[in-house]
Amino acid sequence: MGYVDTPVRAIRHFNVYMGERVVLSAEDTPGRLYSVASPPPGGAPPHPFVNARAYDAFSEGDLATILWNAADFDDFLVQLIAEGMNTASWNDSSAAPRIAPRRLFRGDALVGAVWESAGQFTALTHQPPYDALVFSHAMLTAYAISEADTLLRLVQETSAFSELSQRLQDAGYTLQTAGG
């Protein structure tokens, strides 16, 4: 069974990271934009395709610009990644840093991101339910759906991050430390 045959969440929910810091939590549903600043009169502004909470005052303006320029939720995620941020499946209420984020490349193409911490395997467009595909040694997001089956198999076949890292490299992926 391929990754796209797994069940999906009704509403996708991602954390957005700059390096190890979570800067935004975003859901794929119309909602409100919650700032780290005090809300304006009338409360948090509505948005037609995202419900989001900012966690970092320094990046909030850039995040808002990207959001208001995005055509839809998928475009928003793609633009965030293009700006050097990474996305990971939101699976708990923690805004805690995730250690050692690495971007995954196949040749020159950015195909995903992986963290050396417990978390869920997901793809941008196909997110499993909250309790599915959770691993103790790695959290991985496939940015390219064409790579999802291979990446998931490698996570499933390993039990330590060092082993996963080596298997990824053996399979032709390059891991680069994510900035922030």
C-alpha positions as CSV (number, residue, x, y, z in Angstrom):
1,M,0.0,0.0,0.0
2,G,1.4,3.4,-1.0
3,Y,1.4,6.5,1.2
4,V,-1.4,8.1,-0.6
5,D,-3.6,5.1,0.3
6,T,-3.4,6.0,4.0
7,P,-6.3,7.7,5.6
8,V,-6.2,11.6,5.7
9,R,-7.1,14.2,8.2
10,A,-10.2,16.2,7.6
11,I,-8.3,19.4,8.3
12,R,-4.6,19.6,7.7
13,H,-2.6,21.2,10.5
14,F,1.1,22.2,10.3
15,N,3.6,23.9,12.4
16,V,6.0,26.2,10.5
17,Y,9.6,26.4,11.6
18,M,12.5,28.9,11.1
19,G,15.4,26.7,12.0
20,E,14.4,25.1,15.3
21,R,11.8,27.7,16.3
22,V,8.1,27.2,15.6
23,V,6.9,30.5,14.3
24,L,3.3,29.6,13.2
25,S,0.7,27.0,13.5
26,A,-1.8,26.9,10.6
27,E,-4.9,24.9,9.8
28,D,-6.4,24.4,6.3
29,T,-9.8,25.9,7.2
30,P,-11.3,29.4,7.1
31,G,-10.7,31.0,10.4
32,R,-8.8,33.8,12.2
33,L,-5.3,35.1,12.4
34,Y,-4.0,35.2,15.9
35,S,-1.0,37.5,16.6
36,V,1.6,37.5,19.3
37,A,0.5,41.2,19.8
38,S,-2.7,42.2,21.5
39,P,-5.7,41.7,19.3
40,P,-7.1,44.7,17.5
41,P,-10.5,46.0,18.4
42,G,-13.0,43.4,17.3
43,G,-10.6,40.5,17.8
44,A,-8.4,38.6,15.5
45,P,-9.0,39.3,11.8
46,P,-10.7,36.6,9.7
47,H,-9.1,34.8,6.8
48,P,-10.8,32.9,4.0
49,F,-8.7,29.7,3.9
50,V,-6.5,29.5,7.0
51,N,-6.8,29.5,10.8
52,A,-3.4,30.5,12.2
53,R,-1.5,31.4,15.3
54,A,1.8,33.3,15.2
55,Y,4.4,32.5,17.9
56,D,7.2,34.8,16.8
57,A,6.9,38.6,16.7
58,F,10.0,39.0,14.6
59,S,8.7,36.9,11.7
60,E,5.0,37.7,12.0
61,G,5.1,40.5,9.4
62,D,6.8,38.3,6.8
63,L,4.4,35.5,7.5
64,A,1.4,37.8,7.0
65,T,2.8,39.1,3.7
66,I,3.3,35.5,2.4
67,L,-0.2,34.5,3.6
68,W,-2.0,37.5,2.0
69,N,-0.2,36.8,-1.3
70,A,-1.0,33.1,-1.3
71,A,-3.8,31.8,-3.6
72,D,-4.8,29.0,-1.2
73,F,-3.5,26.9,1.7
74,D,-1.3,24.7,-0.6
75,D,0.2,27.8,-2.2
76,F,0.8,29.3,1.3
77,L,2.8,26.2,2.3
78,V,4.9,26.2,-0.9
79,Q,5.7,29.9,-0.5
80,L,6.8,29.4,3.2
81,I,9.1,26.6,2.1
82,A,10.5,28.7,-0.8
83,E,11.3,31.4,1.8
84,G,13.5,28.9,3.8
85,M,10.9,27.8,6.4
86,N,10.0,24.2,7.0
87,T,6.6,22.6,7.8
88,A,5.9,19.7,10.1
89,S,2.7,17.9,11.0
90,W,1.1,19.4,14.1
91,N,0.5,16.5,16.4
92,D,0.4,18.1,19.8
93,S,-0.1,21.4,21.5
94,S,3.6,22.0,22.0
95,A,5.4,25.0,20.5
96,A,8.7,23.5,21.7
97,P,11.7,23.7,19.4
98,R,12.5,20.6,17.3
99,I,16.2,19.9,17.2
100,A,18.5,19.7,14.2
101,P,16.1,20.3,11.2
102,R,17.5,19.1,7.9
103,R,16.2,19.8,4.4
104,L,16.2,16.8,2.1
105,F,17.3,17.1,-1.6
106,R,17.3,14.8,-4.5
107,G,19.8,16.4,-6.8
108,D,18.9,20.1,-6.9
109,A,15.2,19.5,-5.9
110,L,14.0,20.1,-2.4
111,V,11.8,17.1,-1.5
112,G,11.3,17.3,2.2
113,A,12.5,18.1,5.7
114,V,13.4,15.8,8.6
115,W,13.9,16.5,12.3
116,E,15.9,14.4,14.9
117,S,12.9,14.2,17.3
118,A,9.7,12.2,17.7
119,G,6.9,13.1,15.4
120,Q,4.7,12.2,12.5
121,F,5.4,11.4,8.9
122,T,3.3,13.5,6.5
123,A,3.2,15.0,3.1
124,L,2.0,18.6,2.4
125,T,-1.1,17.6,0.5
126,H,-1.9,14.3,2.3
127,Q,-1.7,14.4,6.1
128,P,-2.5,11.3,8.1
129,P,-4.8,11.3,11.2
130,Y,-3.2,12.5,14.4
131,D,-2.3,9.1,15.8
132,A,-1.0,7.5,12.5
133,L,2.6,7.3,11.3
134,V,4.1,8.6,14.5
135,F,7.8,7.7,15.0
136,S,10.0,8.0,18.1
137,H,13.2,8.7,16.2
138,A,12.2,11.2,13.5
139,M,9.7,13.6,12.2
140,L,9.6,14.0,8.4
141,T,7.5,16.0,5.9
142,A,7.6,15.0,2.2
143,Y,7.4,18.2,0.2
144,A,7.3,16.1,-3.1
145,I,4.5,13.6,-3.0
146,S,6.4,11.5,-5.6
147,E,9.0,10.9,-2.8
148,A,6.6,10.0,0.0
149,D,6.5,6.3,-0.4
150,T,10.3,6.0,-0.4
151,L,10.8,8.4,2.5
152,L,8.1,6.7,4.6
153,R,9.6,3.3,3.9
154,L,13.0,4.5,5.1
155,V,11.5,5.9,8.3
156,Q,9.6,2.7,8.9
157,E,12.7,0.5,8.4
158,T,14.9,2.4,10.9
159,S,14.8,2.9,14.6
160,A,17.4,5.6,15.2
161,F,17.9,8.9,13.5
162,S,21.6,8.1,12.7
163,E,20.4,5.0,10.9
164,L,17.7,6.9,9.0
165,S,20.2,9.6,8.0
166,Q,22.6,7.0,6.6
167,R,19.8,5.2,4.8
168,L,18.6,8.5,3.3
169,Q,22.1,9.3,2.0
170,D,22.4,5.7,0.6
171,A,19.1,6.2,-1.2
172,G,20.5,9.3,-3.0
173,Y,19.2,12.1,-0.8
174,T,21.3,15.0,0.5
175,L,20.7,16.3,3.9
176,Q,21.4,20.0,4.6
177,T,21.1,21.8,7.9
178,A,18.1,24.1,7.9
179,G,18.9,27.7,8.7
180,G,16.9,30.0,11.0
